[in-house]
């Protein structure tokens, strides 16, 4: 599992306005997913994430300028990401 690709995918989905995804959509372990969302918050890539019972809720999350920079720095992944039908397929590449 490439945690950087998962991070990219989470930021990208939030940037696209999709805030209804779960770890199951990515086909990853819930703990890894939560850790990666926490990393995105800690690194200030996304904001407005709220927590209940140590689980993140990102219904109002937004991508920060730093998050947009991360997407831009990794724009080589963007074309492959766009062509996939399922989020979980992205992580298998």
N, C-alpha and C positions, 0 to 999 in steps of 0.2 A: 504494500500500500504506500503510495507516494503522498505524504501529508501535504506537500506543497501544492499538488494538483487538487487535493480536496479543498484546501484553503482557497485556491483560485476559483474553484467551482462555487463555493459558498458565497464568496464576494461577488462573483459574476451573476449568480442568481438573484441576489439582493439588488444589485445594480439594475437588472432587467425588470425588477418589480415583483419578482416571484418570492414570496415570503411564506409559502405554504408547504415547503419541502421538509422532509424528515430524513433521518439517517437511513431509513429503508429505501428512499428514493435513490440514494447513492450506493446502496448495497454494502454499507459499512457498519461496523459495530457501533452501538450507541455511545459507548464511552469515548471512542476515537472521534466521533462526530462532535460530542460536547466539548472535548478537549480542543478541537480545531476551531469551533465557534469561540471558545474562550480565548484562544490564541489571537483570533481576528479582533476581538474586543481589546485585549491587552496591548496589541501592537497598534491599536487605534486605526484599524482598517474599516471597522464598522462601529456605529454608535446606536444608541437607543435599544439595546438588548436588555431585557429584563429577566429576572430569575425567580423561579418558584421551585422549592425542593431541589435546588441545585441543577435545575434543568433550564436551559435558555429558551426564551420566547422572543422572537425577532419580528413580530408582526408590524412593528413600526421602525424597524432597523433601517439605517441609511448608510451608504458608503461615504466615507470621508475622502478628502483630497488625497490623503496618504493611501487609501484603498484604491482610488482611481489610478494613482501612480503605480501601485503594485500590479494592477491589471495591465497597464501600459507597458511596464517593464517585462511582463510575461506575455506580450501580445502574440508571440509565436504560437502559443497554445490556443489563441482565440479562434483561428480558422478551424482547427480540428474540433474544438469544443462546439462551435456552431453547427457543424454537420451531423452531430450525433443526435439520435432520437431519444435516448435514455441517458440520464445523468450517470447511472452506474457504468455505462459503457466508457465514459470519459476516464474513469479511474483505472480501467483495464488496459488502456493504451500504454 
